[in-house]
């Protein structure tokens, strides 16, 4: 189901589906709570109605018993048929009240005892007139027994009401606990679903972000194929088209540079040869002004040839950066090898070069990383003041290895900090009495380090210029 939705649904549809699932879960919990509330309210109303009925019936039973006693005793003394009918009516109402008590849960032997006692009283109502006074006296004693039974029935009715109230309270508490558990479980499930949907829906966008960053960093050899919703798939296909287009443009640029550089080198070599012949006087002696012009031409042809060769080196470096031959390489020996290779240069400038730090080994291309370190060291030697110290420190974190190179020069001007890695850019603080650089050294360093999945940064703290190479340890 997930794969089907992923292939056919858009991001908007999947987001709506996620909201509907979570909303359905919460609505289900709310409806369950409403149903439980209605059920408890019904039980509460039933319990209240039974309590009122029990209490009223017990009170009515006591009142009807008192009415029977008055009417019965007076009927025996006065031999009055009206009073006898009153007794019979009260008798009937009392029995009905007792029946209501039994219908609402009152059980036990007391109701039967009450009926037996009332039957004795009814038996005293019948007899010859000359025994009326003795029967009236006996009736008074029987009604006292009946009052005792009425009291027991009232107490039993009150106990039954209290029992129903406790049971209702227990049911309410049990329902509250069940509802609380359901709410907590539903809330936790809603949070889990929200996080799961969020991660699931955000994953394609993280891949899109990585693909866009890869295009920005010129990693054009990695195909872009991002699975996900339909609209994300469309963006993935457009990015893949853009990658192929950039690859073509990059190849066209490389071919153009090679072609132009090759085409320029041949006439430039002829121009240099011709200027040399002029300087040597092969075509005739030159006057001072002509010799000065020939020297200017010679200097500019040499500078132009250096620019063309730098352009070729940068183009070759950009191409070679994609072909890494990684092997586990200790960083300190690699750095010391580059220091030794440039010993004549830094000793000629009276400099001291120190390499120190942790003995870290990283999977890198030793040739290309060595070239990057050599370019940084060459720049540090060129910009450092005579007698200064160039420090190279190797350190690491859990995820990356660092190579810090700190020179003894004037540092990078604030206006140059954002452009120093651009090809052929030279900053304003150029060293005096040294050959002017081509401006591609740091660009080549950036190409090689980016190819390793790392980065090079210019750190803000000085003195001097301080560069940091960061390489991933997991490569």
HELIX and SHEET records of a PDB file:
HELIX    1   1 UNK A    2  UNK A    8  1                                   7    
HELIX    2   2 UNK A   11  UNK A   78  1                                  68    
HELIX    3   3 UNK A   81  UNK A  103  1                                  23    
HELIX    4   4 UNK A  110  UNK A  124  1                                  15    
HELIX    5   5 UNK A  129  UNK A  131  5                                   3    
HELIX    6   6 UNK A  132  UNK A  216  1                                  85    
HELIX    7   7 UNK A  230  UNK A  280  1                                  51    
HELIX    8   8 UNK A  288  UNK A  320  1                                  33    
HELIX    9   9 UNK A  331  UNK A  341  1                                  11    
HELIX   10  10 UNK A  343  UNK A  348  1                                   6    
HELIX   11  11 UNK A  366  UNK A  383  1                                  18    
HELIX   12  12 UNK A  414  UNK A  416  5                                   3    
HELIX   13  13 UNK A  441  UNK A  451  1                                  11    
SHEET    1   A 2 UNK A 327  UNK A 330  0                                        
SHEET    2   A 2 UNK A 361  UNK A 364 -1                                        
SHEET    1   B 5 UNK A 352  UNK A 357  0                                        
SHEET    2   B 5 UNK A 389  UNK A 396  1                                        
SHEET    3   B 5 UNK A 400  UNK A 406 -1                                        
SHEET    4   B 5 UNK A 466  UNK A 472 -1                                        
SHEET    5   B 5 UNK A 455  UNK A 458 -1                                        
END                                                                             
